[in-house]
């Protein structure tokens, strides 16, 4: 286990260093990669029909290979799935990834060795950086690893060529069930989420606010929702429709997204410390002391306070 952990540590560090070098000139790296792909597949059916051997620049590529949806590529994909060699890729596909079928029927995405070879370095560069964020994840404790394994119950479709057509969920299985607290990525992801919650949470307010006689703080919180519509949808999220002056001054006239007022909570919606982190009512509150969670003062939001994907605009009349 220790040897495996040491090998992973070396691999992830090397992958991160390679990625950082590429970031010095990402355009050059991407152009070099595209050139390699075109050169490797110039003799395929698709490559010959699109003149891969004549592509020299990015503009050449854009002209030769217009953007298409899956339906426009389906004839080539079906030929490859039927076993015809060198249709889209010079390499024979090892198998085909099955999409979930969210839009129309499930699709076939060919997987070759060239696709798989960069997969671990890319994962190591991305997820491996998490080990720097949370050093305690660098451990031989099996509870800290990604709890994913080959799925013994997977039922992939076998194509006429013998290649497998399967989704990620058919290929991989998690070792724990949805009701198990270890479900998914076990403590690894829990640790990362806990760290990120601190980083992404609203920071402490730099100055104390003077409350009004009714205990309210002089702040206004507006939420621009993520789905198109008008302000009539605000109450459905427990939010309020702003007054006409606020809408006129704040709402982008070209925007088709609703602008809602997030209410300030008070009274029964606050807990004994004056916070609202456990309130079932959508809204926010101004917290000090224990409720501020280590800050002298801060704004807190209830769990239902901000709809998923909303963008906030917070304005306070003093001190922040």
KAMOVEN-V375130 format. One record per residue. N is the residue number from 1. OMEGA is omega as a letter, one per 30 degrees, with the letter a starting at -180 (none if undefined). Layout:
BEGIN
n={N N}
omega={OMEGA OMEGA}
END
This chain:
BEGIN
n={1 2 3 4 5 6 7 8 9 10 11 12 13 14 15 16 17 18 19 20 21 22 23 24 25 26 27 28 29 30 31 32 33 34 35 36 37 38 39 40 41 42 43 44 45 46 47 48 49 50 51 52 53 54 55 56 57 58 59 60 61 62 63 64 65 66 67 68 69 70 71 72 73 74 75 76 77 78 79 80 81 82 83 84 85 86 87 88 89 90 91 92 93 94 95 96 97 98 99 100 101 102 103 104 105 106 107 108 109 110 111 112 113 114 115 116 117 118 119 120 121 122 123 124 125 126 127 128 129 130 131 132 133 134 135 136 137 138 139 140 141 142 143 144 145 146 147 148 149 150 151 152 153 154 155 156 157 158 159 160 161 162 163 164 165 166 167 168 169 170 171 172 173 174 175 176 177 178 179 180 181 182 183 184 185 186 187 188 189 190 191 192 193 194 195 196 197 198 199 200 201 202 203 204 205 206 207 208 209 210 211 212 213 214 215 216 217 218 219 220 221 222 223 224 225 226 227 228 229 230 231 232 233 234 235 236 237 238 239 240 241 242 243 244 245 246 247 248 249 250 251 252 253 254 255 256 257 258 259 260 261 262 263 264 265 266 267 268 269 270 271 272 273 274 275 276 277 278 279 280 281 282 283 284 285 286 287 288 289 290 291 292 293 294 295 296 297 298 299 300 301 302 303 304 305 306 307 308 309 310 311 312 313 314 315 316 317 318 319 320}
omega={a l l l l l l a l a a l l a l l l a l l l a l l a a l a a l l l l l l l l a a a a a l l a a l a a l l a a a l a l l l a l l a a l l a l a a a l a a l a a l l a l l l a l l l a l l l l l a a l l l a a l l a a l a a l a l l l l l a a l a a l l l a l a a a l l a l l a a a l l a l l a l a a l a l l l a a a a l a l l l a a a l l l a l l a l a a l l a l a a l a l l a l a l a a a l l a l l l a l l a a a l a l l a a l l l a l a l l a l a a l a l a l a a a a l l a l a a a l l a a a l l l a a l l a a a a l a a a l a a l a l l a l a l l a l l l a a a l a a a a l l l l a l l a l l a a a l l l l l l l l l l a l a a l a l a l a l a l l a a l a none}
END
